[in-house]
Amino acid sequence: MGYLDRAMRTTKTYCFIFARSGSKGLPNKNIRLLAGKPLLSYPIHLAKTLPFIDKIFVSTDSPEAMDIAKENNVTVIPRPDELASDYANEFDAWKHAISWVVDNIGHFDNFISLPCTAPLRTKTSVSQCFETFKQKNLFVVSVTKTKYNPFFNLVERDKQDSSINLYSPSKITRRQDAPEIFCITPIAYIAKQEEIIQRKNFWDGKIVGVEVSSDIATDIDDLNDFLLAEAVIANQNNKFLKDLN
C-alpha cells in the first residue's frame, strides 16, 4: 500500500445527496417512484456499496425526502427555503451542507455529491471519478461526449426573423472535423471540502473532467428523461443493471 493510499484511508469521505422539493420540469421528481423505488433511494443505495464513503447525508426541504432518508438510516440536513427555490444556486447548498456537517458532526476531508437525477450511474463510474480525485486533484466532475457541438450544430436564433447562425462561427462542415465536446453529467462531483468552501462559484478554479459512458449519463429533468430511465431499468438484459444495485 503506497503513501497516498494510506493517507486516503485515514481521511473522511462524506457523500451528499441534494433533493429539494421543487422542480418545474418534473414536480416532486426526487420522491417519484422509478421502477418501484423513489428516485432519491438510488444514490443512497449505491453510496452504501462504495467502500470509500464513510457517511451519507441528504440535504432537503422536503418532508417526504426526509422520511426516505431516515428509512434508509441516512442523516438529514435541513435545507433552508432560500436554498431550495427555483432560483437558488446548488453550489450554495453545497456550502451550507458542508458547514452544517462541520458544525454538527465534525471535520471531514472529501466531499462527494451524487445527484438524484442520474439513477443509471454505476459503482464503477463513481469509483473511476474517485480514483482520479485521489491523484492529487482538488475538484473532479464526470463528463460525457455530446453530439451537440457549438462548432457544428449549435445555433442561435434571431429574435426578429427567426434566422439562425452557428453559435461559434467556424469553417467546419463535417461533424468529424469539429473539436470533441463534452458536457457535465451528474454521475459524481468530488472535491476537497475546503475547495468548495473557498470558491466563490463552481467555476472559480480548476476542475478535472472524468469521462463516463453516455449510456449511463441520463440526467432526469423532465418526464421524458424519467420515462427513458425507467425503460432502461426495466430492460432486464441491460448490461449495466448488475452494477446499479
KOLKETI-669024 format. One record per atom (N, C-alpha, C): z, x, y; residue in three letters. Coordinates in steps of 0.1 Angstrom, whole numbers, plus 5000, padded with zeros to 4 digits. Example, Ala and Ser with C-alpha at 12.3 -4.5 7.8 and 13.67 -1.06 7.14 Angstrom:
507851324943Ala 507851234955Ala 507851324967Ala 507151284978Ser 507151374989Ser 507951295000Ser 
% end
This chain:
500050084988Met 500050005000Met 500050095012Met 499050075021Gly 498950155033Gly 499950115044Gly 500050195054Tyr 500950175065Tyr 500750035072Tyr 499450005075Leu 499149885081Leu 499549765073Leu 499349775060Asp 499749665051Asp 501249645051Asp 501949755051Arg 503449745051Arg 503849685064Arg 503249725075Ala 503549665088Ala 503349515089Ala 502249475083Met 501849335084Met 502849255075Met 503349315064Arg 504349245056Arg 505649215063Arg 506049305073Thr 507249285080Thr 507149205092Thr 505949165096Thr 505749075107Thr 505848935103Thr 505948845113Lys 506048705111Lys 504748635116Lys 504048565107Thr 502848495110Thr 503048345109Thr 502848275120Tyr 503148135120Tyr 501848055122Tyr 501647945115Cys 500447865116Cys 500847745125Cys 499847715134Phe 500047595143Phe 498847505141Phe 499147375141Ile 498147275139Ile 498347175151Ile 497347155159Phe 497447075171Phe 496746945169Phe 497546835170Ala 497046705166Ala 497446595177Ala 496746595188Arg 497146495198Arg 496646365194Arg 497246255200Ser 496846125196Ser 495546075202Ser 495146115213Gly 493946065220Gly 492746135215Gly 491646065214Ser 490346125211Ser 489246015214Ser 488446045224Lys 487445945228Lys 486245935218Lys 485946055212Gly 484846055202Gly 485145975190Gly 486345985185Leu 486845915173Leu 488345885174Leu 488645765179Pro 490145735181Pro 490945765169Pro 492145825172Asn 493145845161Asn 492545925149Asn 491646015152Lys 490946085141Lys 491946175133Lys 492946225139Asn 493846325132Asn 494646255122Asn 494846125123Ile 495646055113Ile 494745965104Ile 493445965107Arg 492545885099Arg 492345935085Arg 492245845075Leu 492145885062Leu 490745935059Leu 490746065054Leu 489446125049Leu 489546145034Leu 488746075027Ala 488746085012Ala 490246065007Ala 490845965014Gly 492245925009Gly 493345995015Gly 493146105023Lys 494246185029Lys 494046185044Lys 495146185051Pro 495046195066Pro 494346325070Pro 493546325080Leu 492846445084Leu 493846565086Leu 494946525092Leu 496046625096Leu 496546695083Leu 496546625072Ser 497046685060Ser 496246805054Ser 494946805057Tyr 494046915052Tyr 494447055056Tyr 494647075069Pro 495147215073Pro 496547245069Pro 497347145068Ile 498747165063Ile 498747215049Ile 498047135040His 497947175026His 497347315024His 496247345031Leu 495647475030Leu 496547585034Leu 497247565046Ala 498147665051Ala 499247705041Ala 499647605034Lys 500747625024Lys 500247715012Lys 498947735010Thr 498447815000Thr 498247965004Thr 498347985017Leu 498048125022Leu 499248205022Leu 499248315015Pro 500548395014Pro 500948465026Pro 500048485036Phe 500448555048Phe 501048465059Phe 501048335056Ile 501648235066Ile 503148215062Ile 504048235072Asp 505448225069Asp 506048085073Asp 505448025083Lys 505947895088Lys 504747815093Lys 504847685092Ile 503847595097Ile 504447495107Ile 503747475118Phe 504147385129Phe 503047285132Phe 503447165136Val 502447065141Val 502847025155Val 501947055164Ser 502147015178Ser 501446885181Ser 502246785185Thr 501646645186Thr 502446555195Thr 501746455201Asp 502446355208Asp 502446225201Asp 501846225189Ser 501646105181Ser 502746085171Ser 503445965172Pro 504445935162Pro 503945935147Pro 502745885145Glu 502145885132Glu 501946025127Glu 501446115135Ala 501246255131Ala 502546325129Ala 503546285136Met 504946345134Met 505446305120Met 505146185116Asp 505646135103Asp 504846205092Asp 503546235094Ile 502746305084Ile 503346445082Ile 503646515094Ala 504146645093Ala 505446655086Ala 506346555089Lys 507646555083Lys 507546525068Lys 506646445064Glu 506446415050Glu 506046535042Glu 505346625049Asn 504946755043Asn 505846865046Asn 507046835051Asn 508146935053Asn 507647045063Asn 506946995074Val 506447085084Val 507247055097Val 507547155105Thr 508247145117Thr 507347085128Thr 507946985135Val 507146915146Val 507546975159Val 506547005167Ile 506647055181Ile 506246935190Ile 507246875198Pro 506846755206Pro 505846805217Pro 504746745218Arg 503746785228Arg 503846705240Arg 504046765252Pro 504146685264Pro 502946605267Pro 503046495273Asp 501946405276Asp 500846475284Asp 501246555294Glu 500346625302Glu 499446725295Glu 499946765283Leu 499146855274Leu 498346785263Leu 498446645264Ala 497846565253Ala 496746475258Ala 496446485271Ser 495446395277Ser 494046445274Ser 493046365277Asp 491646405275Asp 491246515284Asp 492046535295Tyr 491746645305Tyr 492546775302Tyr 493446765293Ala 494246885290Ala 493546995284Ala 493947115287Asn 493347235281Asn 494147275269Asn 493547285257Glu 494347315245Glu 494947445245Glu 494347545253Phe 494947675254Phe 496347665260Phe 496547575269Asp 497847555275Asp 498747495265Asp 498247415256Ala 499047355245Ala 499447475235Ala 498647565233Trp 498947685225Trp 500147755231Trp 500047785244Lys 501147855251Lys 502447775250Lys 502347645252His 503547565251His 504147575237His 503347565227Ala 503847575213Ala 504547705210Ala 503847815215Ile 504447945212Ile 505847955219Ile 505947915232Ser 507147925239Ser 508247835232Ser 507847715227Trp 508747625221Trp 509347695208Trp 508547755200Val 508947825188Val 509847945191Val 509548025201Val 510348135205Val 511748085210Val 511747985217Asp 513047925222Asp 513847855212Asp 513247795202Asn 513947715193Asn 514047775179Asn 513147855175Ile 513147915162Ile 513448065162Ile 512848135172Gly 512948275173Gly 511648345175Gly 511648475177His 510448555179His 509548555166His 508248555168Phe 507348585158Phe 506148665163Phe 505348715154Asp 504248805158Asp 502848755159Asp 502448685149Asn 501048645148Asn 500848495149Asn 499948445157Phe 499648305159Phe 498348275152Phe 498348165143Ile 497148115137Ile 497047965140Ile 495847925146Ser 495647785147Ser 494547745137Ser 494947635130Leu 493947575120Leu 493747435125Leu 492647405133Pro 492447275138Pro 492147175127Pro 492547045130Cys 492346935120Cys 490946915118Cys 490046945128Thr 488646905128Thr 487746975118Thr 488347075111Ala 487547155102Ala 488047135087Ala 488047015082Pro 488646995068Pro 487947065057Pro 486747115059Leu 485947185049Leu 486247335048Leu 487147385057Arg 487547525056Arg 488047565043Arg 487947685039Thr 488447735026Thr 489447845028Thr 490247865018Lys 491247975018Lys 490448115020Lys 489348125014Thr 488548245016Thr 488148275031Thr 487748165037Ser 487248185051Ser 488448215061Ser 489548155059Val 490748185067Val 491248325064Val 491248365051Ser 491648495048Ser 490748605053Ser 489448575053Gln 488448665059Gln 488748695074Gln 489148585081Cys 489448605095Cys 490748685097Cys 491748655088Phe 492948735089Phe 492848875086Phe 491948905076Glu 491749045073Glu 491049125085Glu 490149055092Thr 489549115104Thr 490649135115Thr 491549035116Phe 492649045126Phe 493549165123Phe 493749195110Lys 494649305106Lys 494049435110Lys 492749445113Gln 492149565116Gln 492349595131Gln 493549575136Lys 493949605150Lys 493149525160Lys 492749405157Asn 492149315166Asn 493149215172Asn 493249205185Leu 494249125191Leu 493948975191Leu 492648935190Phe 492248795190Phe 490948785182Phe 491048695172Val 489848675163Val 489548525162Val 488348485163Val 487948345161Val 486748345151Val 486648225144Ser 485548205135Ser 484248165142Ser 483148215138Val 481848165144Val 480848145133Val 479848065136Thr 478748045126Thr 477448045133Thr 476348075126Lys 475048075132Lys 474647935136Lys 473947925147Thr 473447795151Thr 471947795153Thr 471347675150Lys 469947665151Lys 469547635165Lys 470447605174Tyr 470147575188Tyr 470247705196Tyr 469247735203Asn 469147865209Asn 468647855224Asn 469447905233Pro 469047895248Pro 467847975251Pro 467348065242Phe 466148135244Phe 464948065238Phe 465147955231Phe 464047895223Phe 464047745224Phe 465147675222Asn 465047535222Asn 466247455229Asn 467047525237Leu 467947455245Leu 467447445259Leu 467347315264Val 466747295277Val 467647215287Val 467247225299Glu 467947155310Glu 466947045314Glu 467446925317Arg 466646815322Arg 466846785336Arg 465746775344Asp 465746745358Asp 466246605360Asp 467246585370Lys 467846455372Lys 466846365379Lys 465846415386Gln 464946335393Gln 463846275385Gln 463046365377Asp 461946315370Asp 462046335355Asp 463246385350Ser 463546405336Ser 462646515329Ser 462046595338Ser 461246705332Ser 462246805326Ser 461846885316Ile 462746985310Ile 462247125312Ile 463247215312Asn 462947355313Asn 463947435304Asn 463447545298Leu 464247625289Leu 465447665297Leu 466647655290Tyr 467947695297Tyr 467947835301Tyr 467547925292Ser 467448065295Ser 465948105294Ser 465248105306Pro 463748135305Pro 463448265298Pro 462448265290Ser 462048385282Ser 460648365278Ser 460048475273Lys 458648475268Lys 458648455253Lys 459748415247Ile 459848395232Ile 459248265228Ile 458348275219Thr 457648155214Thr 457848115200Thr 458548205192Arg 458948185178Arg 460448195176Arg 460948105168Arg 462448105166Arg 462848235160Arg 462048295151Gln 462548425145Gln 462548545155Gln 461948525166Asp 461948635176Asp 463148615186Asp 463748505186Ala 464848485195Ala 466148555191Ala 466948605200Pro 468248665196Pro 469048575188Pro 469748635178Glu 470648555169Glu 471848495178Glu 472048365177Ile 473048295185Ile 474048235175Ile 475348245179Phe 476448195171Phe 477248095180Phe 477847995173Cys 478847905181Cys 480147925174Cys 481147895182Ile 482547895177Ile 482747775168Ile 483347795156Thr 483647685147Thr 485147695144Thr 485847575144Pro 487247575143Pro 487847605130Pro 487347705122Ile 487947735110Ile 489347805112Ile 489347905121Ala 490647965124Ala 490548045137Ala 491648035145Tyr 491848115156Tyr 493148195154Tyr 493048335155Ile 494148415151Ile 494348515162Ile 495648535167Ala 495948625177Ala 497348675177Ala 497648785183Lys 499048825186Lys 499548715196Lys 500748665193Gln 501248565202Gln 501448605216Gln 501748735219Glu 501848785232Glu 500448785239Glu 499348805231Glu 498048805236Glu 497748665242Glu 498148555235Ile 497948425240Ile 498748405253Ile 499948435253Ile 500848415265Ile 500348485277Ile 499848605276Gln 499448685288Gln 498148645293Gln 497248575286Arg 495948545290Arg 496048425300Arg 495148425310Lys 495048315320Lys 494248205313Lys 493348235305Asn 492548135298Asn 492048195285Asn 491248115277Phe 490748155264Phe 489948285265Phe 489048295275Trp 488148405276Trp 488648515285Trp 489848525288Asp 490448625296Asp 490748745287Asp 489748815282Gly 489948935273Gly 488948935262Gly 489049035254Lys 488149055242Lys 488448955231Lys 487448905225Ile 487548815213Ile 486648865203Ile 487048885190Val 486248925179Val 485848805171Val 484548795169Gly 484048675161Gly 483848715146Gly 484248635137Val 484148645123Val 483148545118Val 482048585112Glu 481048485108Glu 481448415095Glu 481448285095Val 481648205083Val 480448115080Val 480348075068Ser 479247995063Ser 479147865071Ser 477847825074Ser 477647695081Ser 477947575073Ser 478047605059Asp 478347495050Asp 479747435052Asp 480647515057Ile 482047475058Ile 482347455073Ile 481347465082Ala 481647465096Ala 481647325103Ala 481847225095Thr 481947095101Thr 483047085112Thr 482747035123Asp 483747015134Asp 483746865138Asp 484746795133Ile 484746645135Ile 485046615149Ile 484046545155Asp 484246505169Asp 483946355170Asp 483146305161Asp 482846155162Asp 482646105148Asp 482345975147Leu 482245905134Leu 481245975125Leu 480146015130Asn 479046075122Asn 479546205115Asn 480246285123Asp 480846405117Asp 481846375106Asp 482646265109Phe 483646225099Phe 483046185086Phe 481946105087Leu 481246045075Leu 480646165067Leu 480046265075Leu 479446375068Leu 480446455060Leu 481646485066Ala 482646555059Ala 483146475046Ala 483246345048Glu 483646255037Glu 482646265025Glu 481346265029Ala 480346275019Ala 480346405011Ala 480646515018Val 480746645012Val 481846645002Val 483046595007Ile 484246604998Ile 484046514986Ile 483346394988Ala 483146304977Ala 482246364966Ala 481446464970Asn 480546524960Asn 481246624951Asn 481646574940Gln 482546654931Gln 481846784926Gln 480546794927Asn 479846914923Asn 479747014934Asn 480246984946Asn 480147074957Asn 480847204954Asn 480247314957Lys 480747444953Lys 481947494961Lys 482247424972Phe 483347464980Phe 484647384976Phe 484547284968Leu 485747194966Leu 486847274959Leu 486547364950Lys 487647434943Lys 488547514953Lys 487947554964Asp 488747634974Asp 489247554985Asp 489147424985Leu 489647344996Leu 491147304994Leu 491647294982Asn 492947244980Asn 493947354975Asn 
% end
